[in-house]
């Protein structure tokens, strides 16, 4: 009997410590790490022989609100990277008011060659959902594919803003981008998470080879395997995607818990391979305003320097 009270006190102290740790983790994820933006650098020897190096800025999932001043400062800073090509894999905004804001913040980047593939939150405002749904095999609500549960955004105005300069909307479209020393063939799809993707047929104008080296990339918002397979079958040399937020909440030494699609959690961000083709998934710049937190997984963009193959 004499030992019961100390054990009870120890148990109570342990419970308090657990609650305190959880509260501290929440504060860190919600107010600190969500604003610890990173620029990752990656070199890939993947271009054909004779091509000049290409600096590609891969950005995704800003989920911007106009009042997010720290995120907007980070977006404005990206112009200093001076990329040769910008690849934007969608979910740029979280509200109607953010359309003008993001166009202003990335205005210098819009004057550089670039492509954008739309995500669901480029079309529909973010909405509250049961966060535990993300643990399901398919976390989408029954009507999510039509976006009917969220307020529609002026997606045409967003696209107009983003393509007013040198960017091309490659949602279900092919494009050809001419860079110094290399032609970039692009095949893109609209958001597979909404099942709005329609793989574009071969365009003879884009498929025509020139005397210069050429390189093909696939661009999608959500990296569903069925779409990645289509990119591989189409002959893409490199695939870009976003959507996963790098898992958003990760565990140290374990990594992402979920990917919000059928991609394995080990491929939630960074460089991996799909059927032998390099796949780069952006960890993303932000998160839904209703779950605006990140843990063990800082917000990021990636600057990839593509170089000629070594052999």
Residue frames as qw, qx, qy, qz and C-alpha x, y, z in Angstrom:
[[0.000, 0.883, 0.469, 0.000, 0.00, 0.00, 0.00],
 [0.318, -0.767, 0.063, 0.554, 2.81, 2.40, 0.75],
 [0.352, -0.186, 0.563, 0.724, 4.09, 2.16, -2.81],
 [0.313, 0.631, 0.689, 0.172, 0.74, 2.83, -4.47],
 [0.025, 0.933, 0.179, -0.311, 0.82, 6.59, -4.01],
 [0.222, -0.609, 0.477, 0.593, 4.29, 7.13, -5.58],
 [0.343, 0.134, 0.816, 0.445, 3.30, 4.90, -8.51],
 [0.203, 0.789, 0.579, -0.021, 0.08, 6.84, -8.96],
 [0.077, -0.883, 0.068, 0.458, 1.99, 10.11, -8.82],
 [0.329, -0.342, 0.664, 0.578, 4.48, 8.76, -11.35],
 [0.331, 0.435, 0.784, 0.296, 1.67, 7.76, -13.66],
 [0.101, 0.910, 0.354, -0.190, 0.10, 11.19, -13.34],
 [0.198, -0.744, 0.324, 0.550, 3.42, 12.88, -14.04],
 [0.376, -0.047, 0.770, 0.513, 3.89, 10.70, -17.12],
 [0.273, 0.685, 0.663, 0.124, 0.47, 11.62, -18.43],
 [0.025, -0.935, -0.087, 0.344, 1.18, 15.32, -17.88],
 [0.319, -0.514, 0.548, 0.578, 4.53, 14.96, -19.65],
 [0.381, 0.267, 0.791, 0.398, 2.84, 13.28, -22.60],
 [0.166, 0.867, 0.468, -0.043, 0.23, 16.03, -22.82],
 [0.172, -0.858, 0.159, 0.458, 2.94, 18.68, -22.58],
 [0.389, -0.246, 0.684, 0.566, 4.99, 17.01, -25.30],
 [0.330, 0.530, 0.730, 0.279, 1.98, 16.78, -27.59],
 [0.042, 0.940, 0.268, -0.207, 1.12, 20.44, -26.99],
 [0.272, -0.697, 0.380, 0.543, 4.70, 21.51, -27.70],
 [0.407, 0.043, 0.764, 0.499, 4.76, 19.46, -30.90],
 [0.253, 0.753, 0.599, 0.097, 1.51, 21.07, -32.02],
 [0.069, -0.931, -0.003, 0.359, 2.84, 24.58, -31.39],
 [0.366, -0.449, 0.590, 0.562, 6.05, 23.72, -33.25],
 [0.374, 0.270, 0.789, 0.406, 4.20, 22.25, -36.23],
 [0.147, 0.815, 0.559, 0.037, 1.53, 24.97, -36.38],
 [0.050, -0.991, -0.053, 0.116, 3.55, 28.10, -35.71],
 [0.346, -0.715, 0.492, 0.357, 7.24, 27.35, -36.30],
 [0.494, -0.120, 0.758, 0.409, 8.06, 24.59, -38.77],
 [0.475, 0.684, 0.552, 0.038, 5.30, 25.62, -41.18],
 [0.196, 0.978, -0.037, -0.068, 7.35, 28.81, -41.77],
 [0.478, -0.594, 0.547, 0.345, 10.84, 27.23, -41.94],
 [0.760, 0.624, 0.024, -0.177, 11.09, 27.32, -45.72],
 [0.591, -0.415, 0.566, 0.397, 13.93, 25.51, -47.44],
 [0.601, 0.674, -0.289, -0.319, 15.49, 25.50, -50.90],
 [0.832, -0.200, 0.495, 0.150, 16.79, 22.05, -51.74],
 [0.288, 0.712, -0.509, -0.389, 19.48, 21.62, -54.38],
 [0.837, 0.022, 0.546, 0.004, 19.80, 18.53, -56.56],
 [0.160, 0.581, -0.610, -0.514, 22.07, 17.62, -59.50],
 [0.836, 0.209, 0.489, -0.136, 20.89, 15.10, -62.10],
 [0.060, -0.432, 0.693, 0.573, 23.07, 13.85, -64.94],
 [0.524, 0.378, 0.737, -0.199, 20.17, 13.11, -67.22],
 [0.431, 0.757, -0.044, -0.489, 20.31, 15.37, -70.29],
 [0.891, 0.389, 0.145, 0.184, 21.44, 14.12, -73.70],
 [0.655, -0.220, 0.191, 0.697, 25.05, 14.59, -74.71],
 [0.305, 0.318, 0.312, 0.841, 25.80, 18.08, -75.93],
 [0.244, -0.818, -0.424, -0.302, 23.05, 19.80, -73.95],
 [0.106, 0.489, -0.378, 0.779, 23.82, 22.73, -71.71],
 [0.184, -0.244, -0.806, 0.507, 22.97, 22.43, -67.99],
 [0.296, -0.543, -0.398, -0.677, 19.42, 23.51, -67.15],
 [0.023, 0.001, -0.666, 0.745, 18.41, 24.92, -63.76],
 [0.401, -0.435, -0.643, -0.487, 14.83, 23.86, -63.01],
 [0.202, -0.154, 0.536, -0.805, 12.88, 25.34, -60.10],
 [0.397, -0.334, -0.817, -0.251, 10.22, 22.89, -58.96],
 [0.187, -0.078, 0.443, -0.873, 7.55, 24.55, -56.83],
 [0.408, -0.318, -0.782, -0.347, 4.24, 23.16, -55.65],
 [0.509, -0.565, -0.648, 0.038, 1.38, 23.36, -53.16],
 [0.137, 0.274, -0.263, 0.915, 1.69, 26.92, -51.92],
 [0.305, -0.621, -0.722, 0.010, -1.96, 26.86, -50.80],
 [0.250, 0.110, -0.174, 0.946, -1.59, 30.62, -50.40],
 [0.138, -0.840, -0.519, 0.078, -3.78, 32.95, -48.39],
 [0.276, 0.807, 0.001, 0.522, -3.14, 36.72, -48.80],
 [0.429, -0.846, 0.176, -0.263, -2.39, 37.19, -45.09],
 [0.931, -0.226, 0.083, 0.274, 0.43, 34.60, -45.03],
 [0.106, 0.963, -0.237, -0.071, 3.21, 37.18, -45.01],
 [0.459, -0.565, 0.658, 0.192, 6.15, 34.84, -44.32],
 [0.699, 0.243, 0.644, 0.193, 5.14, 32.50, -47.12],
 [0.449, 0.872, 0.189, 0.042, 4.74, 35.45, -49.47],
 [0.149, -0.872, 0.434, 0.168, 8.22, 36.71, -48.57],
 [0.598, -0.235, 0.730, 0.234, 9.60, 33.28, -49.44],
 [0.638, 0.572, 0.502, 0.121, 7.74, 33.25, -52.77],
 [0.233, 0.969, -0.065, -0.057, 9.16, 36.68, -53.63],
 [0.370, -0.712, 0.558, 0.212, 12.68, 35.49, -52.82],
 [0.816, 0.101, 0.550, 0.149, 12.58, 32.68, -55.39],
 [0.546, 0.837, 0.026, 0.019, 13.28, 35.03, -58.30],
 [0.156, -0.844, 0.508, 0.076, 16.85, 35.38, -57.02],
 [0.753, -0.152, 0.628, 0.125, 17.47, 31.72, -58.00],
 [0.312, 0.631, -0.402, -0.586, 17.24, 32.72, -61.69],
 [0.671, 0.045, 0.739, 0.037, 16.07, 29.34, -62.99],
 [0.034, 0.184, -0.668, -0.720, 16.13, 28.48, -66.68],
 [0.457, -0.266, -0.682, -0.505, 12.78, 26.71, -66.32],
 [0.361, -0.160, 0.567, -0.723, 10.03, 26.74, -63.68],
 [0.417, -0.201, -0.843, -0.275, 7.87, 23.65, -63.11],
 [0.367, -0.159, 0.410, -0.820, 4.77, 24.40, -61.02],
 [0.269, -0.130, -0.940, -0.164, 2.78, 21.33, -60.03],
 [0.372, -0.522, -0.551, -0.534, -0.32, 23.08, -58.75],
 [0.508, -0.681, -0.505, 0.150, -2.40, 23.91, -55.67],
 [0.362, 0.368, -0.100, 0.851, -1.18, 27.47, -55.76],
 [0.230, -0.358, 0.135, -0.895, -3.97, 29.14, -53.79],
 [0.122, -0.267, -0.900, 0.321, -6.40, 28.48, -50.98],
 [0.149, 0.696, 0.509, -0.483, -8.86, 31.32, -51.62],
 [0.449, 0.781, 0.355, 0.250, -10.10, 33.66, -54.33],
 [0.109, -0.988, 0.088, 0.062, -8.18, 36.57, -52.82],
 [0.627, -0.504, 0.467, 0.366, -4.88, 34.76, -53.20],
 [0.734, 0.497, 0.365, 0.286, -4.98, 34.72, -57.01],
 [0.253, 0.926, -0.068, 0.272, -3.77, 38.29, -57.39],
 [0.498, -0.789, 0.360, -0.001, -1.40, 37.87, -54.44],
 [0.804, -0.178, 0.482, 0.299, 0.51, 34.91, -55.85],
 [0.625, 0.658, 0.244, 0.342, 0.67, 36.48, -59.32],
 [0.000, -0.961, 0.188, -0.203, 2.34, 39.53, -57.79],
 [0.629, -0.653, 0.421, 0.041, 4.69, 37.54, -55.56],
 [0.730, -0.092, 0.575, 0.358, 6.07, 35.31, -58.32],
 [0.467, 0.843, 0.081, -0.253, 5.83, 37.90, -61.11],
 [0.053, 0.743, -0.605, -0.282, 9.56, 37.74, -62.02],
 [0.434, -0.131, 0.887, 0.087, 9.35, 33.95, -62.33],
 [0.608, 0.572, 0.506, -0.218, 6.41, 34.27, -64.72],
 [0.366, 0.851, -0.246, -0.284, 8.75, 36.03, -67.15],
 [0.133, -0.477, 0.852, 0.171, 10.96, 32.94, -67.32],
 [0.571, 0.062, -0.700, -0.424, 10.07, 29.79, -69.29],
 [0.268, -0.123, 0.792, -0.535, 7.74, 27.68, -67.20],
 [0.466, -0.213, -0.733, -0.447, 4.86, 25.21, -67.07],
 [0.370, -0.150, 0.571, -0.717, 2.00, 24.69, -64.63],
 [0.391, -0.212, -0.854, -0.270, -0.25, 21.68, -64.10],
 [0.440, -0.467, 0.054, -0.765, -3.39, 22.45, -62.11],
 [0.179, -0.057, -0.914, 0.360, -4.32, 20.90, -58.77],
 [0.214, -0.620, -0.750, -0.088, -7.68, 20.65, -57.03],
 [0.270, -0.735, -0.348, 0.516, -7.09, 23.77, -54.93],
 [0.128, -0.140, 0.337, 0.922, -6.46, 25.82, -58.05],
 [0.237, -0.320, -0.677, -0.619, -10.10, 25.09, -58.87],
 [0.572, -0.636, -0.452, -0.253, -11.82, 24.84, -55.50],
 [0.190, -0.722, 0.395, -0.535, -11.22, 26.58, -52.19],
 [0.283, 0.151, -0.888, 0.330, -9.84, 24.47, -49.38],
 [0.661, -0.438, -0.188, -0.580, -12.46, 22.90, -47.13],
 [0.415, -0.444, 0.688, -0.397, -12.58, 21.16, -43.78],
 [0.805, 0.072, -0.534, -0.250, -12.44, 17.39, -43.81],
 [0.858, -0.488, 0.141, -0.078, -12.02, 14.65, -41.27],
 [0.080, 0.776, -0.624, -0.046, -8.24, 14.48, -40.90],
 [0.581, -0.249, 0.770, -0.084, -8.44, 10.77, -40.06],
 [0.817, 0.514, 0.170, -0.200, -9.68, 10.09, -43.60],
 [0.330, 0.787, -0.514, -0.084, -6.08, 10.54, -44.75],
 [0.363, -0.398, 0.837, -0.101, -5.26, 7.23, -43.08],
 [0.808, 0.310, 0.430, -0.256, -7.64, 5.43, -45.43],
 [0.628, 0.057, 0.594, 0.500, -6.49, 3.77, -48.65],
 [0.184, 0.484, 0.420, 0.745, -8.42, 6.37, -50.65],
 [0.171, -0.358, -0.506, 0.766, -8.98, 9.46, -48.44],
 [0.133, -0.091, -0.301, -0.940, -11.23, 11.27, -50.91],
 [0.459, 0.270, 0.558, -0.636, -14.86, 11.80, -49.89],
 [0.549, 0.379, 0.739, 0.093, -17.39, 10.24, -52.26],
 [0.387, 0.866, 0.315, 0.032, -18.11, 13.51, -54.08],
 [0.392, -0.698, 0.224, 0.557, -14.55, 14.87, -54.01],
 [0.522, 0.094, 0.591, 0.607, -13.85, 14.11, -57.66],
 [0.173, 0.734, 0.494, 0.433, -16.40, 16.71, -58.71],
 [0.279, 0.117, -0.244, 0.921, -15.27, 19.25, -56.12],
 [0.286, -0.622, -0.474, -0.553, -18.89, 19.91, -55.22],
 [0.589, -0.635, -0.439, 0.240, -18.21, 20.14, -51.50],
 [0.447, -0.385, -0.026, 0.807, -15.93, 23.19, -51.93],
 [0.243, 0.853, 0.154, -0.435, -16.44, 26.72, -53.23],
 [0.746, 0.453, 0.254, 0.416, -15.34, 27.02, -56.88],
 [0.316, -0.631, 0.137, 0.695, -12.48, 29.44, -57.57],
 [0.508, 0.810, -0.046, -0.288, -11.94, 31.55, -60.67],
 [0.783, -0.195, 0.459, 0.372, -9.54, 29.05, -62.18],
 [0.587, 0.649, 0.289, 0.388, -9.63, 30.75, -65.58],
 [0.029, -0.976, 0.111, -0.185, -8.45, 33.98, -63.98],
 [0.660, -0.600, 0.416, 0.175, -5.69, 32.13, -62.14],
 [0.782, 0.174, 0.443, 0.403, -4.52, 30.48, -65.36],
 [0.362, 0.866, 0.156, 0.310, -4.66, 33.84, -67.15],
 [0.292, -0.921, 0.257, -0.032, -2.46, 35.40, -64.46],
 [0.722, -0.422, 0.500, 0.224, 0.03, 32.52, -64.44],
 [0.686, 0.247, 0.522, 0.443, 0.34, 32.35, -68.24],
 [0.200, 0.959, 0.125, -0.158, 0.46, 36.10, -68.93],
 [0.112, -0.799, 0.520, 0.280, 4.23, 35.86, -69.37],
 [0.337, 0.492, -0.766, -0.241, 6.26, 32.83, -70.47],
 [0.369, -0.089, 0.883, -0.278, 4.47, 30.00, -68.64],
 [0.495, 0.012, -0.638, -0.589, 2.28, 27.40, -70.35],
 [0.698, -0.146, 0.453, -0.536, -0.67, 25.60, -68.77],
 [0.307, 0.294, -0.866, -0.262, 0.06, 21.94, -69.52],
 [0.522, 0.054, 0.691, -0.497, -3.06, 20.46, -67.94],
 [0.724, 0.365, 0.584, -0.045, -3.94, 17.71, -70.46],
 [0.455, 0.879, -0.092, -0.107, -1.68, 19.43, -72.97],
 [0.824, -0.020, 0.149, 0.547, 1.66, 18.90, -74.69],
 [0.082, 0.986, -0.074, -0.122, 4.10, 21.74, -75.19],
 [0.809, 0.237, -0.030, 0.536, 7.56, 22.38, -76.60],
 [0.272, -0.945, 0.053, 0.171, 9.90, 24.73, -74.76],
 [0.732, 0.513, -0.125, 0.431, 13.02, 25.89, -76.55],
 [0.513, -0.821, 0.133, 0.214, 15.92, 26.56, -74.21],
 [0.217, 0.816, -0.518, -0.136, 19.48, 27.40, -75.21],
 [0.085, 0.458, -0.884, -0.037, 21.04, 24.20, -76.50],
 [0.032, 0.115, 0.986, -0.113, 18.07, 21.91, -75.75],
 [0.490, -0.247, -0.344, -0.762, 14.40, 21.47, -76.58],
 [0.197, -0.010, 0.831, -0.520, 12.13, 20.41, -73.71],
 [0.445, -0.260, -0.662, -0.543, 9.11, 18.34, -74.71],
 [0.238, -0.077, 0.634, -0.732, 6.43, 18.55, -72.02],
 [0.454, -0.322, -0.720, -0.414, 3.43, 16.28, -71.53],
 [0.117, -0.116, 0.570, -0.805, 1.10, 17.32, -68.72],
 [0.308, -0.450, -0.806, -0.230, -2.20, 16.27, -67.18],
 [0.406, -0.573, 0.020, -0.712, -4.91, 17.96, -65.15],
 [0.318, -0.455, 0.669, -0.495, -5.30, 16.86, -61.53],
 [0.504, -0.002, -0.847, -0.167, -5.56, 13.05, -61.24],
 [0.004, -0.095, -0.772, 0.629, -6.76, 13.45, -57.65],
 [0.486, 0.345, 0.250, -0.763, -10.01, 14.82, -59.09],
 [0.572, 0.217, 0.759, 0.223, -9.75, 12.38, -61.98],
 [0.357, 0.849, 0.075, -0.381, -9.66, 15.34, -64.35],
 [0.247, -0.523, 0.662, 0.477, -6.64, 13.92, -66.17],
 [0.824, 0.510, 0.220, -0.116, -6.93, 13.10, -69.86],
 [0.592, -0.365, 0.455, 0.556, -3.58, 12.02, -71.23],
 [0.376, 0.742, -0.115, -0.543, -2.97, 14.19, -74.31],
 [0.896, 0.346, 0.243, 0.135, -2.51, 12.48, -77.67],
 [0.612, -0.188, 0.295, 0.709, 0.76, 12.80, -79.51],
 [0.268, 0.910, 0.085, -0.305, 1.16, 16.18, -81.17],
 [0.822, 0.356, 0.136, 0.423, 3.34, 15.94, -84.29],
 [0.184, 0.880, -0.124, 0.420, 4.53, 19.51, -83.76],
 [0.500, -0.746, 0.389, -0.205, 5.81, 18.68, -80.27],
 [0.923, -0.143, 0.343, 0.102, 7.10, 15.25, -81.24],
 [0.681, 0.694, -0.085, 0.218, 9.14, 16.55, -84.16],
 [0.743, -0.437, 0.077, 0.501, 12.83, 16.21, -83.40],
 [0.251, 0.952, -0.169, -0.055, 15.20, 19.02, -84.26],
 [0.711, 0.453, -0.404, 0.356, 18.92, 18.87, -84.89],
 [0.107, -0.599, 0.514, -0.605, 19.38, 20.00, -81.29],
 [0.199, -0.043, -0.929, 0.310, 19.30, 17.69, -78.25],
 [0.533, -0.395, -0.201, -0.721, 15.81, 17.15, -76.80],
 [0.102, 0.029, -0.852, 0.513, 14.43, 15.94, -73.50],
 [0.465, -0.436, -0.517, -0.571, 10.91, 14.97, -72.39],
 [0.024, -0.065, 0.707, -0.704, 9.32, 15.65, -69.01],
 [0.350, -0.525, -0.723, -0.281, 5.97, 14.63, -67.55],
 [0.030, -0.176, 0.363, -0.914, 4.16, 17.06, -65.26],
 [0.479, -0.500, -0.656, -0.301, 1.27, 16.27, -62.93],
 [0.370, -0.637, 0.264, -0.623, -0.13, 17.55, -59.67],
 [0.769, -0.355, 0.425, -0.318, -0.91, 14.21, -58.01],
 [0.182, 0.499, -0.825, -0.194, 1.48, 11.27, -58.60],
 [0.860, 0.022, 0.360, -0.360, -1.02, 8.46, -59.01],
 [0.503, -0.285, 0.753, 0.313, 0.67, 5.34, -60.37],
 [0.611, 0.531, 0.580, 0.088, -1.68, 5.01, -63.34],
 [0.284, 0.956, -0.013, -0.074, -0.56, 8.44, -64.56],
 [0.304, -0.711, 0.589, 0.235, 3.10, 7.77, -63.84],
 [0.664, 0.079, 0.714, 0.209, 2.76, 4.63, -65.97],
 [0.525, 0.785, 0.325, 0.045, 1.42, 6.73, -68.83],
 [0.007, 0.937, -0.312, -0.159, 4.37, 9.10, -68.60],
 [0.493, -0.424, 0.722, 0.236, 6.81, 6.17, -68.69],
 [0.645, 0.359, 0.656, 0.156, 5.03, 4.57, -71.64],
 [0.368, 0.917, 0.149, -0.037, 5.12, 7.94, -73.44],
 [0.758, 0.342, -0.085, 0.549, 8.90, 8.05, -73.17],
 [0.201, -0.948, 0.080, -0.235, 9.38, 10.72, -70.51],
 [0.609, 0.363, -0.499, 0.499, 12.93, 11.12, -69.23],
 [0.161, -0.007, -0.583, 0.796, 11.89, 12.81, -65.96],
 [0.312, -0.631, -0.631, -0.326, 8.58, 13.21, -64.12],
 [0.032, 0.190, -0.383, 0.903, 7.52, 16.06, -61.80],
 [0.447, -0.567, -0.638, -0.268, 4.67, 15.92, -59.25],
 [0.104, -0.387, 0.423, -0.813, 3.46, 17.55, -56.05],
 [0.670, -0.354, -0.398, -0.517, 0.31, 17.01, -53.96],
 [0.752, -0.219, -0.591, 0.191, 1.79, 14.87, -51.15],
 [0.283, -0.885, 0.166, -0.332, 3.19, 17.74, -49.04],
 [0.307, 0.478, -0.765, 0.305, 5.96, 15.26, -48.28],
 [0.468, -0.304, -0.813, 0.167, 3.45, 13.56, -46.02],
 [0.233, -0.758, -0.081, -0.604, 2.92, 16.90, -44.21],
 [0.602, -0.639, 0.379, -0.294, 3.25, 15.23, -40.80],
 [0.742, 0.339, -0.571, 0.097, 6.21, 12.89, -40.62],
 [0.807, -0.586, 0.075, -0.005, 7.90, 10.88, -37.90],
 [0.024, -0.788, 0.614, 0.052, 11.64, 11.04, -37.21],
 [0.208, -0.341, 0.912, 0.092, 13.44, 7.94, -38.58],
 [0.490, 0.351, 0.791, -0.108, 10.18, 6.81, -40.19],
 [0.077, 0.012, 0.490, 0.868, 9.28, 9.57, -42.60],
 [0.452, -0.072, -0.203, -0.866, 5.90, 10.31, -44.14],
 [0.436, 0.078, 0.793, -0.419, 2.89, 8.55, -42.68],
 [0.572, 0.569, 0.585, -0.085, 0.65, 9.00, -45.74],
 [0.287, -0.095, 0.448, 0.841, 0.88, 10.40, -49.28],
 [0.419, 0.512, 0.289, -0.691, -2.82, 11.16, -50.00],
 [0.676, 0.473, -0.359, -0.436, -2.59, 8.98, -53.13],
 [0.997, -0.049, 0.042, -0.047, -1.45, 5.48, -54.05],
 [0.484, 0.650, -0.482, 0.333, 2.25, 6.37, -54.12],
 [0.779, -0.287, -0.457, 0.319, 4.29, 4.62, -51.44],
 [0.354, -0.931, -0.072, 0.063, 5.16, 6.81, -48.47],
 [0.690, -0.351, 0.257, 0.579, 8.90, 6.31, -49.14],
 [0.393, 0.313, 0.432, 0.749, 8.36, 8.38, -52.30],
 [0.075, -0.839, -0.497, 0.208, 6.46, 11.19, -50.56],
 [0.114, 0.975, -0.098, -0.166, 9.09, 13.76, -51.52],
 [0.296, -0.657, 0.601, 0.344, 12.38, 14.10, -53.30],
 [0.466, 0.484, -0.619, -0.408, 13.90, 11.94, -56.01],
 [0.669, -0.084, 0.728, -0.125, 12.88, 8.33, -56.55],
 [0.119, 0.228, -0.761, -0.595, 12.15, 6.16, -59.57],
 [0.728, 0.254, 0.413, -0.485, 9.04, 4.79, -61.22],
 [0.891, 0.352, 0.278, 0.066, 9.73, 1.87, -63.54],
 [0.738, 0.009, 0.193, 0.647, 13.27, 3.14, -63.93],
 [0.221, 0.684, 0.204, 0.664, 12.34, 6.77, -64.75],
 [0.261, -0.050, -0.457, 0.849, 13.37, 9.49, -62.29],
 [0.264, -0.745, -0.534, -0.301, 10.41, 10.93, -60.38],
 [0.233, 0.094, -0.391, 0.885, 10.74, 14.15, -58.41],
 [0.326, -0.719, -0.592, -0.161, 7.94, 14.85, -55.93],
 [0.073, 0.522, -0.232, 0.818, 7.98, 18.28, -54.33],
 [0.292, -0.303, -0.759, 0.497, 7.45, 18.38, -50.58],
 [0.071, -0.780, -0.518, -0.344, 5.51, 21.59, -51.19],
 [0.168, 0.403, -0.202, 0.877, 5.53, 25.12, -49.84],
 [0.380, -0.271, 0.273, -0.841, 2.42, 25.06, -47.67],
 [0.036, -0.215, -0.964, 0.151, -0.61, 23.17, -46.46],
 [0.217, -0.644, -0.610, -0.407, -4.36, 23.51, -46.29],
 [0.093, -0.500, 0.257, -0.821, -5.30, 26.50, -44.08],
 [0.783, -0.428, -0.072, -0.446, -7.50, 24.14, -42.04],
 [0.934, -0.288, 0.035, 0.208, -4.52, 21.87, -41.27],
 [0.373, 0.856, -0.234, 0.272, -1.75, 24.45, -41.60],
 [0.559, -0.684, 0.467, -0.036, 1.03, 22.55, -39.87],
 [0.787, 0.424, -0.444, 0.060, 4.07, 20.47, -40.74],
 [0.653, -0.644, 0.388, -0.089, 6.16, 18.24, -38.50],
 [0.625, -0.330, 0.628, 0.326, 9.60, 16.75, -39.25],
 [0.507, 0.427, 0.621, 0.419, 8.99, 17.91, -42.82],
 [0.084, -0.563, -0.054, 0.820, 9.81, 21.53, -43.62],
 [0.560, 0.760, 0.274, -0.183, 8.12, 23.37, -46.51],
 [0.481, -0.398, 0.520, 0.583, 10.33, 23.53, -49.56],
 [0.680, 0.687, -0.092, -0.241, 11.07, 24.11, -53.21],
 [0.802, -0.199, 0.420, 0.375, 13.79, 22.31, -55.16],
 [0.310, 0.820, -0.337, -0.344, 16.34, 23.70, -57.58],
 [0.889, 0.026, 0.422, 0.176, 17.37, 20.85, -59.86],
 [0.113, 0.732, -0.493, -0.456, 20.41, 21.31, -62.06],
 [0.915, 0.274, 0.295, -0.037, 20.04, 18.98, -65.02],
 [0.100, -0.707, 0.592, 0.373, 23.35, 18.05, -66.66],
 [0.687, 0.396, -0.520, -0.317, 24.38, 15.84, -69.58],
 [0.976, -0.209, 0.015, -0.061, 24.68, 12.12, -68.86],
 [0.393, -0.722, 0.542, 0.174, 28.12, 10.96, -67.78],
 [0.497, -0.120, 0.794, 0.328, 28.22, 8.19, -70.38]]
